[in-house]
Amino acid sequence: MKTFRLRLGILLMALSWFPFAQILIYIAHNHDKLTSASSANSFRLVVWGIQVVVGLVGVALVGKLAVEEAKKTGWRKTPRRLWQLFRYGPDEGAA
């Protein structure tokens, strides 16, 4: 479950940085939707708001796991431990 939370959190944080708004505005503009600048700006703000929420959920998932691991292994070993969890999972990376 830890591996799933870690990977999902990282995926959500990465998706929050993807330029969905610009891509969707480009597609909508080519299909004669969002023809005015104000409608495109409003749409962009809505998409960015959703992306911020998605990113914060990702940070919460990874952050909760990072704090748990820091309490077990210490703050200095936490990055290595999170990398092992991300790469190998809880069983193989626990060495």
C-alpha positions as CSV (number, residue, x, y, z in Angstrom):
1,M,0.0,0.0,0.0
2,K,2.9,2.3,0.7
3,T,4.3,1.8,-2.8
4,F,0.9,2.6,-4.3
5,R,0.5,5.8,-2.3
6,L,4.0,6.9,-3.1
7,R,3.7,6.2,-6.9
8,L,0.2,7.7,-7.0
9,G,1.3,10.8,-5.2
10,I,4.3,11.3,-7.5
11,L,2.0,10.8,-10.5
12,L,-0.5,13.3,-9.3
13,M,2.2,15.9,-8.7
14,A,3.6,15.3,-12.2
15,L,0.2,15.6,-13.7
16,S,-0.4,18.9,-11.9
17,W,2.5,20.4,-13.9
18,F,1.3,19.1,-17.3
19,P,0.1,21.9,-19.6
20,F,-3.5,20.6,-19.9
21,A,-5.0,24.1,-20.1
22,Q,-3.0,25.2,-23.1
23,I,-3.6,21.9,-24.9
24,L,-7.3,21.9,-24.3
25,I,-7.7,25.6,-25.3
26,Y,-5.8,24.9,-28.5
27,I,-8.1,21.9,-29.3
28,A,-11.2,23.9,-28.4
29,H,-10.1,26.9,-30.4
30,N,-9.6,24.6,-33.5
31,H,-13.1,23.3,-33.1
32,D,-14.6,26.8,-32.9
33,K,-15.1,26.7,-29.1
34,L,-13.6,29.2,-26.7
35,T,-13.4,31.8,-29.5
36,S,-13.0,34.8,-27.2
37,A,-9.9,35.6,-25.0
38,S,-12.0,36.0,-21.9
39,S,-13.6,32.6,-22.2
40,A,-10.2,31.0,-22.8
41,N,-8.9,32.8,-19.7
42,S,-11.8,31.6,-17.6
43,F,-11.3,28.1,-18.8
44,R,-7.6,28.3,-18.1
45,L,-8.3,29.4,-14.5
46,V,-10.7,26.5,-14.0
47,V,-8.2,23.9,-15.3
48,W,-5.4,25.5,-13.3
49,G,-7.5,25.3,-10.1
50,I,-8.2,21.6,-10.7
51,Q,-4.5,21.0,-11.3
52,V,-3.6,22.8,-8.1
53,V,-6.0,20.6,-6.1
54,V,-4.6,17.5,-7.8
55,G,-1.0,18.5,-7.0
56,L,-1.9,19.2,-3.4
57,V,-3.5,15.7,-3.1
58,G,-0.2,14.3,-4.5
59,V,1.9,16.3,-2.0
60,A,-0.4,15.1,0.9
61,L,0.0,11.5,-0.1
62,V,3.8,11.6,-0.5
63,G,4.2,13.9,2.5
64,K,2.3,11.6,4.9
65,L,4.4,8.7,3.8
66,A,7.6,10.8,4.1
67,V,6.8,11.7,7.6
68,E,6.1,8.1,8.5
69,E,9.4,7.0,7.0
70,A,11.3,9.8,8.7
71,K,9.9,8.8,12.1
72,K,11.1,5.2,11.4
73,T,14.5,5.8,9.8
74,G,15.4,9.4,10.5
75,W,15.3,12.5,8.3
76,R,18.6,11.9,6.7
77,K,17.7,8.4,5.5
78,T,14.2,9.3,4.3
79,P,15.1,10.2,0.7
80,R,16.9,6.9,0.1
81,R,14.1,5.0,1.8
82,L,11.4,6.7,-0.4
83,W,13.5,6.0,-3.5
84,Q,13.7,2.3,-2.5
85,L,10.0,2.2,-1.9
86,F,9.3,3.8,-5.2
87,R,11.6,1.6,-7.1
88,Y,11.4,-1.8,-5.4
89,G,8.4,-1.7,-3.1
90,P,8.3,-2.4,0.6
91,D,9.6,-5.9,0.7
92,E,12.8,-5.8,-1.4
93,G,13.8,-2.2,-0.5
94,A,13.6,-2.8,3.3
95,A,17.2,-4.1,3.5
